[in-house]
């Protein structure tokens, strides 16, 4: 899991809402600036030995959609916070209206 939110807050939310956590130990990387997110995502993938082609990158803004570097082969999905047009123009490959819809993409 990669987030731009404060580290302590994000880890507490993961522990609270995902208990037991589906996220690998040590694979929660928080308070990541937009320019460092692609490298941080690759670092997490290396730690977990998961090729980018097996990732699903989720976001809710056009900034999230633009974060992924072109060399990453992961799919990009937006949970429609921003306008649909903005998300598509920014690279969203799928747009869902409700978080549970992501399960159909896995």
Buried (B, 14 or more C-beta within 10 A) or exposed (E): BBBBEEEEEBBEBBEEEEEEBEBEEEBBBBEBEEEBBBEBBBBBBEEBEBEBEEBEBBBBBBBBBBBBEEEBEBBBBBBEEBEEEBBBEBBBBBBBEEEEEBEEEE
